[in-house]
Amino acid sequence: MRLLLVEDDNHVAAALSAVLARHGFDVTHARSGEEALQALVPEGNGFGVVLLDLGLPDQDGYEVCGKIRKRTSTPVIMVTARSDVRSRIHGLNLGADDYVVKPYDTGELLARIHAVARRRAPDEAVVPGETGLRLGPVLIELPTRQVSVDGSVVQLTRKEFDLLALLAQRPGVVFRREQIISEVWRTSWEGTGRTLEVHVASLRSKLRMPALIETVRGVGYRLVAPTP
């Protein structure tokens, strides 16, 4: 997922960018409000989430949030030391999707990023004129949670469907194991790794397409869109 980090402190930005990169995010760093607004042209510029610090050098972060919301529906998470309830309410009323107070736990921040991204993902994933995602012979119908291959329905468990739908939203993009566990199982990586491997193997078998989900050794998995 592409993520726009709006933070004027280069040291803070570098440390956070490194953490986010380890969890599979492609981070772009903007040091000011104007730089952030330019990065979001046109129509969000493909960013999945904006992490917006409020203490910016050129304009107040609240003002930047309002401008972002007028230009794009990209989710915005405000990250700030302003912890009073009035500040939080003001940020949410301006269109922020979430509000994280410094200092924060990195695990919580990652969970909040995934949460706001999930709220928008289904709308972005649907192919116009269809009810879901089509990848060669595979059709993933999001509203009914049904998967078919060449017109034949394949029975999947709830987690198998969630895993396939997650990977299918961005074919070719590598999803880190930690990210998949967080989004599909809503838990941490510890003790869940084997479960993920079993579900991937089951999907390959049920879909009869072992090459559809590729293992990226030491990192995670990606969906390889079938060629026509």
Secondary structure, 3 states (H helix, E strand, C coil): CEEEEECCCHHHHHHHHHHHHHCCCEEEEECCHHHHHHHCCCCCCCCCEEEEECCCCCCCHHHHHHHHHHHCCCCEEEEECCCCHHHHHHHHHCCCCEEEECCCCHHHHHHHHHHHHHHHHHHHHCCCCCCEEEECCEEEECCCCEEEECCEEECCCHHHHHHHHHHHCCCCCCEEHHHHHHHHHCCCCCCCHHHHHHHHHHHHHHHCCCCCEEEECCCEEEECCCCC
